[in-house]
Amino acid sequence: MNDQLRIYTIPTCSDCTFAKRYFNENNISFSEFNCENNEVYAKEVWELTGKRIVPTIVIKDKVFIGFTENLKEISEVLNIG
């Protein structure tokens, strides 16, 4: 399990799929938490953000709500590009 990058998802979320593909293509390991299958993960998202939005991405101590709109900052934090 990778504690450096966590992504909270649901299976039908296209932004979640895009984020996971981006991380895989850039050889960035991550731990995925499916909020649809485990209510505990959905509660963690709420505690992190005060919202019920996926993907919620946690990189070290930074929390991102959504992927596409945060791609530039996520790439900078991960030193990609």
C-alpha positions in Angstrom: 0.0 0.0 0.0 1.3 3.4 -0.9 0.7 6.0 1.8 2.3 8.8 -0.3 -0.6 8.9 -2.8 -4.2 7.8 -2.0 -7.1 8.1 -4.4 -10.7 7.8 -3.3 -12.9 6.6 -6.2 -16.2 5.1 -7.4 -16.3 2.7 -10.5 -18.4 5.0 -12.7 -16.3 8.1 -12.3 -14.6 9.1 -15.5 -12.3 11.6 -13.8 -11.2 8.8 -11.4 -10.4 6.5 -14.3 -8.4 9.3 -16.0 -6.5 10.0 -12.8 -5.5 6.3 -12.3 -4.5 6.0 -16.0 -2.3 9.2 -15.6 -0.6 7.8 -12.5 0.0 4.4 -14.1 1.4 6.0 -17.3 3.8 8.1 -15.3 4.8 5.1 -13.1 3.4 6.7 -9.9 2.2 4.1 -7.4 -1.0 4.8 -5.5 -3.5 3.2 -3.2 -7.1 3.2 -4.4 -10.1 3.3 -2.0 -13.4 2.5 -3.6 -16.1 4.6 -1.8 -18.9 2.7 -3.4 -17.8 -0.6 -1.9 -16.8 0.7 1.5 -18.6 3.3 3.5 -15.6 3.9 5.7 -13.8 5.4 2.7 -16.7 7.6 1.9 -16.6 8.9 5.5 -12.8 9.5 5.1 -13.5 11.7 2.1 -16.1 13.6 4.1 -13.6 14.1 6.9 -10.9 15.2 4.5 -12.9 17.6 2.5 -16.4 18.2 4.0 -17.7 17.0 0.6 -18.7 13.8 -1.0 -16.8 14.2 -4.2 -14.5 11.8 -6.1 -11.8 11.6 -7.0 -10.4 12.9 -3.8 -6.6 12.6 -4.1 -4.2 12.8 -1.1 -0.5 13.3 -1.9 1.4 13.4 1.3 -0.3 16.2 3.2 -2.1 17.8 0.2 -5.7 17.1 -0.6 -7.2 17.6 -4.1 -10.9 17.4 -4.8 -11.1 16.3 -8.5 -8.4 15.5 -10.9 -8.7 17.4 -14.2 -9.0 20.8 -12.6 -6.0 20.1 -10.4 -3.8 18.3 -12.9 -1.2 21.1 -13.1 -0.7 21.3 -9.3 -0.8 17.5 -9.0 1.9 17.2 -11.7 4.0 19.8 -9.9 3.7 18.0 -6.5 4.7 14.7 -8.2 7.5 16.3 -10.3 5.9 15.1 -13.5 6.5 17.0 -16.7 
